[in-house]
Amino acid sequence: MGRLTFLAPIAGLIAGAIGAGLVLVMYMLRLRRRPVLVSSILLWKRAVKDLEGNIPWQRLSPTALFFLHLLIVALLALALARPVMDTSLADGQRVAIVIDSSASMNASVGEKSLIDIAKENARDRVRALFDSGRSPRVTVIDAGLEPRVVIRDSAERGRLLASIDSINATDQPGDVSVAIELIERLDGRVDEESERVDTLVWVFSDGGGFSSDSFPLSGASGLLVPSVPEGAALRNLGIVALSAQRDRVDTELCRVFVRLIRSATGPSAGVVRVFEGEDVIDSAPVSFEDDQATATHSFEIRLMRSSLLRVEIVGDDAFAIDNRAWVSVPGPDPVRVTIVAPEGRVDPLLLDSIEVVARTPAMVVSPGDPMGSPNLIVFDRVDVEMLPGVPSVGFGSVIAPYASRMAPPTSARRMLSWDRNDPTLRDAGIGGMAFVRSIRFDEAISGLRVLARDQDGAAIAEIADRGNRHLRAAFALHDSDWSVQVGFTIFMAQVFESLLPGAGGQGEVFRTNELIVYRDDDGIERVVGPIGSIGETTVPDGRVVGVSLLSDDESALQTRSTVTIGNARESMGNATLGRVRVDLWRWFVLGAIVLLLIEWVLYLRKVRVSI
């Protein structure tokens, strides 16, 4: 329990002195005459004595009613003195206010969203801090996708309230734990002599971003101020996974896979619809088995062209953001591939891999023969003088001036390093491959990007030219054991998808926390985003895509009522952390009103008896 203090003691003393003086004057000057019936003048002396009470400044005769009136005045004077129950906060106390602005804070409880409740609680805490008579230094942090310090070490009430009002929930997932760790990097520290935690932390969140009831932190202590009212039920059903894939044989057939999740109090079934534009093209009921939290459904839809599909859950719930999701489905046309090989004799394993991914037979030609109108050209051991006007892939293929042929070829090599983040090399088995190099790349020429290296330098490289990308390997496929490994087919599928987005028939899904990659007119890879809100948006390259939430953690709407941060229980105590001060003036006023009612009742009884 904190100590009792008064925010306006002078005002209380003045009010008490004035009030007590008035009561005294009232009792000393009040008329005490009352009707008296006498049967004889022998009793006249008593009436005369009663008359003397009308003479001012007579000696005061204290009564119970007199003390009752003094007590009422004292209570009102104490109320004017603004009594509060102070915590042990010191002047200059560091306070960090963390407001969760992740997508789940858009969920509604009644007419208010969780972010509105969180900001209201934060504003109340700020007002309480400054009304406590201390001079705190307050930092406000927006705990969104990337934690952001809105204001730091401020002692201005107005600016702090404005900074809290400026925080709004996004459509992106967030991690409150990262924001709390940011506090320690900013200004959290421990006094080595007293071991007193220097920063007091209040986290305003639904509690879903914590995996346990305690969060270890050495430089600060605090607790969670829950945004979900006790006993409130957050009923939700949301889309957390979405994909689309065209059939490799019947390319007009598209399978759309949807996974749903429900909150702890969510419905056991729902209806999902698939839209193309504003037209419903399919719908189906989805139910959850037993106590399962997730359910799945697969739609089979015939699409004759490329489409942007929107999947929606029918009905309203506490969290509307995850009721919609988008997937961009490529057109059904197979990829036209032309393979250029010496005398038209292509490596059979290379041909098989290409035709599996392209979903159609490839055209094989000799150097100098007409190549048709391909979407992609593959050069197998064939040198060319210039890059073609469409994307290309080459194995043991020289393109002047980017590469030159070696004589003689090297002995067996292995990759020493490669770009694991590049989408074409992911899961491609580069590290387990052995090869004999026959091509040397000139890395000094601009426009060449190295994807993989061996001991002699670049072994796999990418060249951007006139808006197209060209991949080259420094070895022929038959001079390696890559083609007999599963990773090679994966590599070819990723090459098609990377050079020709949608070529594999797989739909594109974009999340609110992801970057969208595109290429400008010069073929340079650019990024845009993350797009902070769900919905359809236009990428700078002209594509219209849909951005979705698709987050299990956010859609589950898991809540937590208590989380202890740092060593709060040991060093500061829950009372200090949970409440800065308690205003007591209302209780003093209430006590005065109760005493006035008692005095009125007693007066009425006295009047009734005298009558």
Secondary structure, 3 states (H helix, E strand, C coil): CCEEEECCHHHHHHHHHHHHHHHHHHHHHCCCCCCCCCCCHHHHHHHHHHHHHHCCCCCCCCCHHHHHHHHHHHHHHHHHCCEEEECCCCCCCEEEEEEECCHHHHCEECCEEHHHHHHHHHHHHHHHHHHCCCCCEEEEEEECCCCEEEEEEECCHHHHHHHHHCCCCCCCCCCHHHHHHHHHHHCCCECCCCCCECEEEEEEECCCCCCCCEECCCCEEEEEEECCCCCCCCCCEEEEEEEEEECCCCCCEEEEEEEEEECCCCCCEEEEEEEECCEEEEEEEEECCCCCCEEEEEEEEECCCCEEEEEEECCCCCCCHHHEEEEEECCCCCCCEEEECHHHCCCHHHHHHHHHHHCCCCEEECCCCCCCCCCEEEEECCCECCCCCCCEEEECCCECCCEEECCCCCCEEECCEECCCCCCCCCCCHHHCEEECCEEECCCCCCEEEEEEECCEEEEEEEEECCEEEEEECCCHHHECHHHCHHHHHHHHHHHHHHCCCCCCECECEECCCCEEEECCCCCEEEECCCCCCEEEECCCCCEEEEECCCHHHHCCCCCCCCEECCHHHHCCHHHHHCCEEECHHHHHHHHHHHHHHHHHHHHHHHHHHC
